């Protein structure tokens, strides 16, 4: 007998069972912005400067001229990002918050809500997460 309620169980000696799971090992990163009237996000396999730069391009296509407030994650401040943002000619401005101050960034509340919504649940893939 397997006790599903507490995720532990027992079987008579010598018997075997299989426990079905949906774990695919798929990992993803979400970049997102929060505007007064809407939010925007995109999923990536890696959190790096190239993917963040791609995201900035998508934000620019969606919102046009904008300022993006960021924490000090390495991929937000990479040389790739700093050099490429110059090409937006001031249409995209990156502003960095003080280190270790997530309470100054309203989007952090959204991230906490998303984590709470997805914690302990299994999904077939990234597209199944809403």
N, CA, C and O atoms as a MOPAC input file, in Angstrom:
PM7 MOZYME 1SCF
protein

 N      0.85200 1    -1.18400 1     0.00000 1
 C      0.00000 1     0.00000 1     0.00000 1
 C      0.89000 1     1.23800 1     0.00000 1
 O      1.88300 1     1.29600 1     0.72600 1
 N      0.53800 1     2.20900 1    -0.80200 1
 C      1.29100 1     3.46100 1    -0.86700 1
 C      0.42000 1     4.56300 1    -0.30300 1
 O     -0.71700 1     4.74600 1    -0.73800 1
 N      0.94400 1     5.29800 1     0.66200 1
 C      0.18800 1     6.39200 1     1.26900 1
 C      0.45000 1     7.68900 1     0.52900 1
 O      1.44900 1     8.35800 1     0.79300 1
 N     -0.43000 1     8.05800 1    -0.39500 1
 C     -0.20900 1     9.24700 1    -1.22300 1
 C     -0.34600 1    10.53800 1    -0.44300 1
 O      0.24800 1    11.54800 1    -0.81900 1
 N     -1.11700 1    10.53100 1     0.63800 1
 C     -1.34300 1    11.76800 1     1.37700 1
 C     -0.07600 1    12.38700 1     1.91400 1
 O      0.07000 1    13.60900 1     1.88300 1
 N      0.85000 1    11.57600 1     2.40800 1
 C      2.06700 1    12.15200 1     2.97000 1
 C      3.30000 1    11.85800 1     2.12200 1
 O      4.42600 1    12.08700 1     2.56400 1
 N      3.09800 1    11.36400 1     0.92900 1
 C      4.16300 1    11.09900 1    -0.03700 1
 C      5.15600 1    10.04900 1     0.44600 1
 O      6.28100 1     9.98700 1    -0.05100 1
 N      4.75900 1     9.23600 1     1.39300 1
 C      5.57200 1     8.10600 1     1.82200 1
 C      4.70000 1     6.87400 1     1.74300 1
 O      3.48600 1     6.98900 1     1.57600 1
 N      5.27400 1     5.72700 1     1.85700 1
 C      4.46600 1     4.52800 1     1.79400 1
 C      5.25900 1     3.29600 1     2.16600 1
 O      6.44400 1     3.37200 1     2.49100 1
 N      4.59000 1     2.16500 1     2.11200 1
 C      5.24500 1     0.89800 1     2.40700 1
 C      4.66300 1    -0.16300 1     1.48900 1
 O      3.53200 1    -0.04500 1     1.01600 1
 N      5.43200 1    -1.17500 1     1.25100 1
 C      5.01000 1    -2.33700 1     0.47700 1
 C      5.49500 1    -3.57700 1     1.21700 1
 O      6.50500 1    -3.53000 1     1.91900 1
 N      4.78600 1    -4.67100 1     1.06300 1
 C      5.31300 1    -5.91000 1     1.63000 1
 C      6.67200 1    -6.22400 1     1.00700 1
 O      6.90000 1    -5.94800 1    -0.17100 1
 N      7.55100 1    -6.78900 1     1.78500 1
 C      8.89900 1    -7.11600 1     1.33400 1
 C      8.83400 1    -7.94500 1     0.05300 1
 O      8.07500 1    -8.90900 1    -0.04700 1
 N      9.64800 1    -7.54400 1    -0.92100 1
 C      9.71300 1    -8.26100 1    -2.18400 1
 C      8.80400 1    -7.70700 1    -3.26900 1
 O      8.98100 1    -8.05000 1    -4.43800 1
 N      7.84300 1    -6.86800 1    -2.92700 1
 C      6.96400 1    -6.27200 1    -3.93600 1
 C      7.54500 1    -4.94400 1    -4.40800 1
 O      8.21700 1    -4.24200 1    -3.65300 1
 N      7.28000 1    -4.61300 1    -5.66000 1
 C      7.74900 1    -3.35200 1    -6.22900 1
 C      6.56000 1    -2.59500 1    -6.79900 1
 O      5.53000 1    -3.18400 1    -7.12900 1
 N      6.71800 1    -1.29200 1    -6.90900 1
 C      5.67900 1    -0.47200 1    -7.52400 1
 C      6.34100 1     0.63100 1    -8.33600 1
 O      7.54500 1     0.86000 1    -8.22400 1
 N      5.56200 1     1.29700 1    -9.13700 1
 C      6.05000 1     2.43400 1    -9.91000 1
 C      5.26200 1     3.65900 1    -9.48400 1
 O      4.05300 1     3.59200 1    -9.26400 1
 N      5.95500 1     4.76300 1    -9.37100 1
 C      5.29800 1     6.02100 1    -9.01600 1
 C      5.35100 1     6.92100 1   -10.24000 1
 O      6.43400 1     7.34000 1   -10.65000 1
 N      4.18600 1     7.23100 1   -10.83700 1
 C      4.18300 1     8.07500 1   -12.03900 1
 C      4.57100 1     9.51600 1   -11.70600 1
 O      4.11100 1    10.08100 1   -10.71400 1
 N      5.41300 1    10.09400 1   -12.54000 1
 C      5.79900 1    11.49800 1   -12.38100 1
 C      5.81100 1    12.16500 1   -13.73600 1
 O      5.79900 1    11.50000 1   -14.77100 1
 N      5.83500 1    13.47700 1   -13.72000 1
 C      5.87200 1    14.25100 1   -14.95700 1
 C      7.16600 1    15.06000 1   -15.01500 1
 O      7.26000 1    16.00800 1   -15.79500 1
 N      8.13000 1    14.71600 1   -14.23200 1
 C      9.35600 1    15.51100 1   -14.18200 1
 C     10.12500 1    15.39000 1   -15.48500 1
 O     10.54700 1    14.29800 1   -15.86600 1
 N     10.30400 1    16.49900 1   -16.15800 1
 C     11.03200 1    16.48400 1   -17.42000 1
 C     12.41400 1    17.08700 1   -17.26900 1
 O     13.25600 1    16.94300 1   -18.15500 1
 N     12.65200 1    17.75400 1   -16.16500 1
 C     13.93700 1    18.40600 1   -15.98300 1
 C     14.04900 1    19.70400 1   -16.75800 1
 O     15.11100 1    20.32700 1   -16.77300 1
 N     12.97100 1    20.12100 1   -17.40000 1
 C     12.99700 1    21.35000 1   -18.18000 1
 C     13.14100 1    22.54300 1   -17.24200 1
 O     12.41800 1    22.65900 1   -16.25200 1
 N     14.06500 1    23.41300 1   -17.55900 1
 C     14.30300 1    24.59200 1   -16.73800 1
 C     14.17900 1    25.81700 1   -17.63400 1
 O     14.54200 1    25.77500 1   -18.80900 1
 N     13.67000 1    26.89400 1   -17.07900 1
 C     13.52100 1    28.10400 1   -17.87400 1
 C     13.66900 1    29.32200 1   -16.97700 1
 O     13.58900 1    29.23300 1   -15.75200 1
 N     13.88400 1    30.44400 1   -17.61200 1
 C     14.00300 1    31.72500 1   -16.92100 1
 C     12.99000 1    32.67600 1   -17.52700 1
 O     12.72300 1    32.63100 1   -18.72800 1
 N     12.43700 1    33.52300 1   -16.70600 1
 C     11.45800 1    34.49700 1   -17.16600 1
 C     12.01500 1    35.89300 1   -16.98000 1
 O     12.47100 1    36.24600 1   -15.89200 1
 N     11.98000 1    36.68300 1   -18.02900 1
 C     12.26100 1    38.11400 1   -17.92800 1
 C     10.90900 1    38.80100 1   -18.05500 1
 O     10.08300 1    38.39100 1   -18.87100 1
 N     10.67300 1    39.83500 1   -17.26600 1
 C      9.38400 1    40.50000 1   -17.34300 1
 C      9.44300 1    41.95400 1   -16.93800 1
 O     10.34100 1    42.38200 1   -16.21300 1
 N      8.46800 1    42.70800 1   -17.42000 1
 C      8.31700 1    44.11500 1   -17.03800 1
 C      6.87800 1    44.34000 1   -16.59200 1
 O      5.95300 1    43.65500 1   -17.02700 1
 N      6.72400 1    45.30500 1   -15.72500 1
 C      5.41800 1    45.66000 1   -15.19000 1
 C      5.19900 1    47.13600 1   -15.47900 1
 O      5.93800 1    47.99000 1   -14.99000 1
 N      4.17900 1    47.42800 1   -16.27500 1
 C      3.83000 1    48.81000 1   -16.61300 1
 C      2.52200 1    49.15200 1   -15.90500 1
 O      1.82400 1    48.25200 1   -15.43900 1
 N      2.17700 1    50.43900 1   -15.81700 1
 C      0.93600 1    50.81000 1   -15.12400 1
 C     -0.31300 1    50.13500 1   -15.68400 1
 O     -1.24300 1    49.83500 1   -14.93600 1
 N     -0.34100 1    49.89600 1   -16.98700 1
 C     -1.55700 1    49.34900 1   -17.59300 1
 C     -1.43800 1    47.90400 1   -18.06900 1
 O     -2.42600 1    47.32900 1   -18.52700 1
 N     -0.25700 1    47.30700 1   -17.97200 1
 C     -0.08600 1    45.92100 1   -18.42800 1
 C      1.26100 1    45.36900 1   -17.98200 1
 O      2.10300 1    46.07800 1   -17.43200 1
 N      1.42900 1    44.08900 1   -18.23800 1
 C      2.71100 1    43.45800 1   -17.96300 1
 C      3.13500 1    42.67600 1   -19.19500 1
 O      2.31700 1    42.35300 1   -20.05600 1
 N      4.41100 1    42.38200 1   -19.26400 1
 C      4.95500 1    41.68600 1   -20.42300 1
 C      6.07100 1    40.78000 1   -19.92900 1
 O      6.87100 1    41.17600 1   -19.08200 1
 N      6.12300 1    39.55900 1   -20.46000 1
 C      7.19500 1    38.64400 1   -20.07700 1
 C      7.53300 1    37.71500 1   -21.24000 1
 O      6.76100 1    37.56500 1   -22.18800 1
 N      8.70000 1    37.10200 1   -21.13900 1
 C      9.13400 1    36.12600 1   -22.13400 1
 C      9.98900 1    35.07700 1   -21.42600 1
 O     10.66100 1    35.37400 1   -20.43900 1
 N      9.95500 1    33.84900 1   -21.94200 1
 C     10.69600 1    32.73300 1   -21.36100 1
 C     11.96300 1    32.46200 1   -22.16400 1
 O     11.97700 1    32.58900 1   -23.38900 1
 N     13.01600 1    32.09100 1   -21.46000 1
 C     14.29600 1    31.76200 1   -22.08500 1
 C     14.90900 1    30.54600 1   -21.40000 1
 O     14.63400 1    30.27100 1   -20.23200 1
 N     15.74500 1    29.82300 1   -22.14600 1
 C     16.42800 1    28.66100 1   -21.57300 1
 C     17.55500 1    29.06800 1   -20.63400 1
 O     17.89000 1    28.32600 1   -19.71200 1
 N     18.14100 1    30.23800 1   -20.85900 1
 C     19.25500 1    30.70400 1   -20.02600 1
 C     19.04500 1    32.16500 1   -19.66200 1
 O     18.44800 1    32.93000 1   -20.41900 1
 N     19.54500 1    32.54000 1   -18.49100 1
 C     19.55100 1    33.95300 1   -18.09400 1
 C     20.95000 1    34.47400 1   -18.38600 1
 O     21.86300 1    34.32700 1   -17.57300 1
 N     21.10500 1    35.08000 1   -19.54700 1
 C     22.40800 1    35.63600 1   -19.91600 1
 C     22.20200 1    36.95100 1   -20.66800 1
 O     21.07400 1    37.33400 1   -20.97900 1
 N     23.30100 1    37.62600 1   -20.94900 1
 C     23.23000 1    38.92500 1   -21.60400 1
 C     22.56300 1    38.88300 1   -22.96600 1
 O     21.78300 1    39.77400 1   -23.30100 1
 N     22.86100 1    37.85900 1   -23.75600 1
 C     22.26400 1    37.76300 1   -25.09200 1
 C     20.74000 1    37.61700 1   -25.01900 1
 O     20.01100 1    38.27500 1   -25.76100 1
 N     20.27200 1    36.75900 1   -24.12700 1
 C     18.82100 1    36.58200 1   -23.99400 1
 C     18.15800 1    37.81900 1   -23.40700 1
 O     17.05200 1    38.18700 1   -23.80500 1
 N     18.83700 1    38.46100 1   -22.45800 1
 C     18.26600 1    39.67500 1   -21.88900 1
 C     18.19300 1    40.77300 1   -22.94600 1
 O     17.22900 1    41.53800 1   -22.98300 1
 N     19.19600 1    40.85300 1   -23.79500 1
 C     19.18200 1    41.83000 1   -24.88200 1
 C     18.03100 1    41.54200 1   -25.84900 1
 O     17.36500 1    42.46600 1   -26.31400 1
 N     17.80200 1    40.28000 1   -26.14700 1
 C     16.65600 1    39.90600 1   -26.97700 1
 C     15.36000 1    40.37300 1   -26.31400 1
 O     14.46600 1    40.89400 1   -26.98000 1
 N     15.26800 1    40.18100 1   -25.00100 1
 C     14.08400 1    40.60900 1   -24.25900 1
 C     13.91400 1    42.12600 1   -24.33000 1
 O     12.79900 1    42.61200 1   -24.52500 1
 N     14.99800 1    42.87500 1   -24.17600 1
 C     14.91700 1    44.33900 1   -24.27400 1
 C     14.35600 1    44.73600 1   -25.63500 1
 O     13.53100 1    45.64500 1   -25.72900 1
 N     14.80300 1    44.05700 1   -26.68600 1
 C     14.27100 1    44.32600 1   -28.02300 1
 C     12.76900 1    44.08100 1   -28.09700 1
 O     12.04200 1    44.85400 1   -28.72100 1
 N     12.30200 1    43.01100 1   -27.46600 1
 C     10.86100 1    42.71300 1   -27.45400 1
 C     10.09400 1    43.75500 1   -26.64500 1
 O      8.98700 1    44.14500 1   -27.01700 1
 N     10.68500 1    44.20300 1   -25.54100 1
 C     10.05000 1    45.25700 1   -24.73700 1
 C      9.93300 1    46.52800 1   -25.57000 1
 O      8.89400 1    47.18800 1   -25.55500 1
 N     10.98900 1    46.87200 1   -26.29300 1
 C     10.97300 1    48.07700 1   -27.12700 1
 C      9.90800 1    47.96500 1   -28.22100 1
 O      9.19400 1    48.93000 1   -28.49600 1
 N      9.80300 1    46.78600 1   -28.84300 1
 C      8.77900 1    46.58600 1   -29.87700 1
 C      7.37000 1    46.71000 1   -29.29900 1
 O      6.45400 1    47.17800 1   -29.97500 1
 N      7.20200 1    46.28900 1   -28.04900 1
 C      5.88600 1    46.30600 1   -27.40900 1
 C      5.51400 1    47.67600 1   -26.86500 1
 O      4.38200 1    48.12900 1   -27.03800 1
 N      6.46800 1    48.34400 1   -26.20300 1
 C      6.17300 1    49.58700 1   -25.49400 1
 C      6.71600 1    50.84300 1   -26.17200 1
 O      6.24400 1    51.94600 1   -25.89400 1
 N      7.69800 1    50.69100 1   -27.05600 1
 C      8.34900 1    51.86700 1   -27.62300 1
 C      9.34200 1    52.44800 1   -26.62600 1
 O      9.94500 1    51.71800 1   -25.83900 1
 N      9.50400 1    53.74800 1   -26.66500 1
 C     10.45900 1    54.42000 1   -25.78300 1
 C     10.10600 1    54.12500 1   -24.32400 1
 O      8.95500 1    54.28200 1   -23.91800 1
 N     11.10900 1    53.69400 1   -23.52900 1
 C     10.81100 1    53.30300 1   -22.14900 1
 C     12.05900 1    53.34100 1   -21.26800 1
 O     13.19000 1    53.37100 1   -21.75300 1
 N     11.81700 1    53.33800 1   -19.98200 1
 C     12.86700 1    53.17700 1   -18.97600 1
 C     12.57700 1    51.86900 1   -18.25400 1
 O     11.44000 1    51.60700 1   -17.86500 1
 N     13.60200 1    51.05800 1   -18.07800 1
 C     13.45300 1    49.76800 1   -17.41300 1
 C     14.28000 1    49.80800 1   -16.13100 1
 O     15.48200 1    50.07200 1   -16.16800 1
 N     13.63300 1    49.54700 1   -15.00600 1
 C     14.31500 1    49.52600 1   -13.71500 1
 C     14.69000 1    48.08600 1   -13.39500 1
 O     13.85900 1    47.18100 1   -13.47400 1
 N     15.95600 1    47.88800 1   -13.03200 1
 C     16.50300 1    46.53800 1   -12.90500 1
 C     17.22000 1    46.33000 1   -11.58500 1
 O     17.67900 1    47.27800 1   -10.94800 1
 N     17.30600 1    45.05800 1   -11.18800 1
 C     18.20100 1    44.73300 1   -10.08900 1
 C     19.60900 1    44.60300 1   -10.68000 1
 O     19.81100 1    44.89100 1   -11.86000 1
 N     20.54500 1    44.18900 1    -9.90100 1
 C     21.93800 1    44.17100 1   -10.35400 1
 C     22.41300 1    42.78900 1   -10.78200 1
 O     23.58500 1    42.45500 1   -10.60900 1
 N     21.51500 1    41.99000 1   -11.33600 1
 C     21.90400 1    40.67100 1   -11.84000 1
 C     22.97200 1    40.83900 1   -12.92100 1
 O     22.95700 1    41.80300 1   -13.68700 1
 N     23.88600 1    39.89100 1   -12.96400 1
 C     25.00800 1    39.97600 1   -13.90200 1
 C     24.53500 1    40.13100 1   -15.34900 1
 O     25.10500 1    40.92000 1   -16.10300 1
 N     23.50100 1    39.38800 1   -15.74100 1
 C     23.04500 1    39.46800 1   -17.13500 1
 C     22.38800 1    40.81400 1   -17.44900 1
 O     22.29100 1    41.18000 1   -18.62000 1
 N     21.93900 1    41.55500 1   -16.44400 1
 C     21.38800 1    42.89500 1   -16.67800 1
 C     22.48700 1    43.91500 1   -16.96000 1
 O     22.23700 1    44.94200 1   -17.59200 1
 N     23.70100 1    43.63400 1   -16.49200 1
 C     24.78400 1    44.61600 1   -16.58800 1
 C     25.93000 1    44.15600 1   -17.47900 1
 O     27.00300 1    44.75800 1   -17.45600 1
 N     25.72600 1    43.11300 1   -18.25300 1
 C     26.81500 1    42.57700 1   -19.07100 1
 C     27.26800 1    43.60400 1   -20.11100 1
 O     26.52300 1    44.51100 1   -20.48000 1
 N     28.48500 1    43.44000 1   -20.56100 1
 C     29.04400 1    44.34100 1   -21.57800 1
 C     28.20100 1    44.27400 1   -22.84800 1
 O     27.98100 1    45.29300 1   -23.50300 1
 N     27.73500 1    43.09500 1   -23.19400 1
 C     26.87200 1    42.92400 1   -24.36900 1
 C     25.65400 1    43.83100 1   -24.26800 1
 O     25.29100 1    44.50800 1   -25.23100 1
 N     25.02800 1    43.84000 1   -23.10200 1
 C     23.82500 1    44.65600 1   -22.89300 1
 C     24.17800 1    46.13600 1   -22.90900 1
 O     23.51400 1    46.92300 1   -23.58400 1
 N     25.21100 1    46.52300 1   -22.17600 1
 C     25.59300 1    47.95000 1   -22.11100 1
 C     25.92000 1    48.50500 1   -23.49200 1
 O     25.49200 1    49.60500 1   -23.84000 1
 N     26.67900 1    47.74500 1   -24.27700 1
 C     27.05600 1    48.21000 1   -25.61700 1
 C     25.84400 1    48.29300 1   -26.54400 1
 O     25.69900 1    49.26000 1   -27.29100 1
 N     24.98700 1    47.29900 1   -26.50000 1
 C     23.84600 1    47.25200 1   -27.41100 1
 C     22.79300 1    48.29900 1   -27.08100 1
 O     22.15100 1    48.83100 1   -27.98600 1
 N     22.60500 1    48.60500 1   -25.79800 1
 C     21.59000 1    49.59300 1   -25.41200 1
 C     21.93300 1    50.96100 1   -25.99400 1
 O     21.03500 1    51.76400 1   -26.24400 1
 N     23.20300 1    51.23500 1   -26.21200 1
 C     23.61000 1    52.51000 1   -26.82500 1
 C     22.99100 1    52.67000 1   -28.21300 1
 O     22.73400 1    53.78700 1   -28.66200 1
 N     22.75500 1    51.54000 1   -28.88500 1
 C     22.18500 1    51.59000 1   -30.23500 1
 C     20.71900 1    52.01200 1   -30.24100 1
 O     20.18800 1    52.37800 1   -31.29000 1
 N     20.05900 1    51.96700 1   -29.08600 1
 C     18.67100 1    52.41500 1   -29.00800 1
 C     18.58000 1    53.94200 1   -28.94400 1
 O     17.48100 1    54.49600 1   -28.91800 1
 N     19.72200 1    54.61900 1   -28.92000 1
 C     19.79900 1    56.08800 1   -28.97100 1
 C     18.90500 1    56.77500 1   -27.93300 1
 O     18.24000 1    57.76300 1   -28.24400 1
 N     18.89000 1    56.26000 1   -26.72100 1
 C     18.11800 1    56.89400 1   -25.66200 1
 C     16.65700 1    56.49700 1   -25.61700 1
 O     15.93100 1    56.93200 1   -24.72200 1
 N     16.20500 1    55.67700 1   -26.56500 1
 C     14.80700 1    55.23400 1   -26.54200 1
 C     14.55800 1    54.18200 1   -25.46500 1
 O     13.42800 1    54.01600 1   -25.00700 1
 N     15.60300 1    53.47700 1   -25.06400 1
 C     15.51600 1    52.51700 1   -23.95800 1
 C     16.56700 1    52.91300 1   -22.93500 1
 O     17.76000 1    52.95100 1   -23.23200 1
 N     16.10900 1    53.20400 1   -21.73600 1
 C     17.01500 1    53.60800 1   -20.66100 1
 C     16.97100 1    52.53300 1   -19.58400 1
 O     15.89600 1    52.15000 1   -19.12000 1
 N     18.13900 1    52.05200 1   -19.19300 1
 C     18.22600 1    51.07000 1   -18.12200 1
 C     18.64800 1    51.78300 1   -16.84500 1
 O     19.68500 1    52.44500 1   -16.80700 1
 N     17.84500 1    51.64700 1   -15.80900 1
 C     18.14500 1    52.23400 1   -14.50000 1
 C     18.30000 1    51.09700 1   -13.50100 1
 O     17.44100 1    50.22000 1   -13.40700 1
 N     19.39700 1    51.11800 1   -12.75800 1
 C     19.67500 1    50.04200 1   -11.80900 1
 C     19.32900 1    50.47100 1   -10.39100 1
 O     19.72700 1    51.54500 1    -9.94000 1
 N     18.58600 1    49.62000 1    -9.69600 1
 C     18.22400 1    49.88100 1    -8.30700 1
 C     19.42700 1    49.62400 1    -7.40200 1
 O     20.40200 1    48.99300 1    -7.81200 1
 N     19.34800 1    50.11000 1    -6.19400 1
 C     20.40400 1    49.84600 1    -5.22600 1
 C     20.51800 1    48.33900 1    -4.99600 1
 O     19.50800 1    47.63500 1    -5.02100 1
 N     21.72600 1    47.84000 1    -4.77300 1
 C     21.87700 1    46.40200 1    -4.52100 1
 C     21.07500 1    45.95000 1    -3.29800 1
 O     20.95000 1    46.67700 1    -2.31300 1
 N     20.54000 1    44.74300 1    -3.38800 1
 C     19.82800 1    44.09000 1    -2.28100 1
 C     18.61500 1    44.88100 1    -1.79400 1
 O     18.35500 1    44.95100 1    -0.59300 1
 N     17.87500 1    45.47400 1    -2.73000 1
 C     16.66700 1    46.22500 1    -2.36100 1
 C     15.47500 1    45.78700 1    -3.22300 1
 O     14.90200 1    46.61200 1    -3.93400 1
 N     15.09600 1    44.51300 1    -3.17200 1
 C     13.97200 1    44.05700 1    -3.99900 1
 C     12.66200 1    44.75600 1    -3.64800 1
 O     11.74800 1    44.80500 1    -4.47100 1
 N     12.56300 1    45.29500 1    -2.43400 1
 C     11.33800 1    45.99200 1    -2.03500 1
 C     11.11800 1    47.27900 1    -2.81900 1
 O     10.01200 1    47.81900 1    -2.81500 1
 N     12.15500 1    47.78200 1    -3.49500 1
 C     12.01300 1    48.98400 1    -4.32200 1
 C     11.48700 1    48.66500 1    -5.72200 1
 O     11.15000 1    49.57600 1    -6.47800 1
 N     11.41600 1    47.39700 1    -6.06700 1
 C     11.04100 1    46.98700 1    -7.40900 1
 C      9.65800 1    46.32100 1    -7.38600 1
 O      9.53500 1    45.18900 1    -6.91900 1
 N      8.61600 1    47.00400 1    -7.88400 1
 C      7.25300 1    46.45100 1    -7.83900 1
 C      7.09800 1    45.10200 1    -8.53500 1
 O      6.22800 1    44.31700 1    -8.16000 1
 N      7.92000 1    44.81900 1    -9.53400 1
 C      7.76800 1    43.54600 1   -10.24200 1
 C      8.14000 1    42.36500 1    -9.34000 1
 O      7.72200 1    41.23800 1    -9.60700 1
 N      8.91000 1    42.60000 1    -8.29000 1
 C      9.26600 1    41.51900 1    -7.36800 1
 C      8.02300 1    40.91300 1    -6.71600 1
 O      7.99400 1    39.71400 1    -6.44000 1
 N      7.00300 1    41.72600 1    -6.47000 1
 C      5.74500 1    41.20800 1    -5.92400 1
 C      5.11600 1    40.22900 1    -6.90900 1
 O      4.58900 1    39.19100 1    -6.50900 1
 N      5.17200 1    40.56200 1    -8.20000 1
 C      4.64100 1    39.66800 1    -9.23200 1
 C      5.40800 1    38.34700 1    -9.24700 1
 O      4.80600 1    37.28200 1    -9.38200 1
 N      6.73900 1    38.41300 1    -9.10800 1
 C      7.54500 1    37.18600 1    -9.11400 1
 C      7.17200 1    36.30800 1    -7.92200 1
 O      7.06000 1    35.09100 1    -8.06700 1
 N      6.97900 1    36.90300 1    -6.75500 1
 C      6.59000 1    36.12800 1    -5.57000 1
 C      5.23400 1    35.44500 1    -5.79000 1
 O      5.05300 1    34.28200 1    -5.42800 1
 N      4.28800 1    36.17600 1    -6.38300 1
 C      2.96900 1    35.59600 1    -6.66000 1
 C      3.08400 1    34.43000 1    -7.64300 1
 O      2.44500 1    33.39300 1    -7.46300 1
 N      3.89700 1    34.60700 1    -8.67400 1
 C      4.07600 1    33.54400 1    -9.66800 1
 C      4.70400 1    32.31500 1    -9.02300 1
 O      4.28000 1    31.19200 1    -9.29500 1
 N      5.70000 1    32.51000 1    -8.18200 1
 C      6.33800 1    31.38000 1    -7.50200 1
 C      5.33300 1    30.66000 1    -6.61400 1
 O      5.30400 1    29.43000 1    -6.57800 1
 N      4.51200 1    31.41800 1    -5.90100 1
 C      3.51100 1    30.80700 1    -5.03400 1
 C      2.48500 1    30.02700 1    -5.86000 1
 O      2.02800 1    28.96100 1    -5.44800 1
 N      2.13200 1    30.56100 1    -7.01400 1
 C      1.15900 1    29.91000 1    -7.89300 1
 C      1.70100 1    28.59000 1    -8.45400 1
 O      0.94000 1    27.63600 1    -8.61700 1
 N      2.99000 1    28.52300 1    -8.74700 1
 C      3.56000 1    27.33900 1    -9.39100 1
 C      4.19900 1    26.35700 1    -8.41700 1
 O      4.47000 1    25.21800 1    -8.79700 1
 N      4.44800 1    26.75700 1    -7.18300 1
 C      5.13500 1    25.88900 1    -6.21700 1
 C      4.34600 1    24.61000 1    -5.96300 1
 O      3.13400 1    24.64100 1    -5.75000 1
 N      5.05000 1    23.49800 1    -5.99000 1
 C      4.43000 1    22.21800 1    -5.67700 1
 C      3.55000 1    21.64900 1    -6.76800 1
 O      2.87700 1    20.64200 1    -6.54900 1
 N      3.53800 1    22.25900 1    -7.92900 1
 C      2.71800 1    21.76700 1    -9.03800 1
 C      3.62400 1    21.22600 1   -10.13200 1
 O      4.77900 1    21.63200 1   -10.26100 1
 N      3.08600 1    20.31200 1   -10.90900 1
 C      3.83300 1    19.76700 1   -12.03100 1
 C      3.16500 1    20.19800 1   -13.33000 1
 O      1.93900 1    20.22000 1   -13.43600 1
 N      3.98000 1    20.53700 1   -14.30600 1
 C      3.48200 1    20.98600 1   -15.60200 1
 C      4.13800 1    20.15200 1   -16.68800 1
 O      5.26900 1    19.69000 1   -16.53400 1
 N      3.42200 1    19.96300 1   -17.78300 1
 C      3.97300 1    19.22700 1   -18.91700 1
 C      5.11300 1    20.00800 1   -19.55600 1
 O      6.07600 1    19.41500 1   -20.04200 1
 N      5.00800 1    21.32300 1   -19.55800 1
 C      6.03100 1    22.17300 1   -20.15600 1
 C      5.78600 1    23.62000 1   -19.78900 1
 O      4.80700 1    23.94300 1   -19.11500 1
 N      6.66400 1    24.47700 1   -20.22700 1
 C      6.58600 1    25.90100 1   -19.91200 1
 C      5.27400 1    26.50200 1   -20.39300 1
 O      4.70700 1    27.36300 1   -19.72000 1
 N      4.78300 1    26.06300 1   -21.54200 1
 C      3.55900 1    26.64600 1   -22.11100 1
 C      2.31500 1    26.37100 1   -21.26700 1
 O      1.29400 1    27.04000 1   -21.43100 1
 N      2.39500 1    25.39100 1   -20.36700 1
 C      1.24700 1    25.06100 1   -19.51600 1
 C      1.14900 1    25.94800 1   -18.28700 1
 O      0.15200 1    25.88800 1   -17.56700 1
 N      2.14800 1    26.76200 1   -18.03100 1
 C      2.14300 1    27.64500 1   -16.86100 1
 C      1.46300 1    28.94200 1   -17.24600 1
 O      1.87200 1    29.59000 1   -18.20900 1
 N      0.43800 1    29.33100 1   -16.51900 1
 C     -0.28500 1    30.58000 1   -16.80800 1
 C     -0.16100 1    31.49700 1   -15.63700 1
 O     -0.69400 1    32.60600 1   -15.66200 1

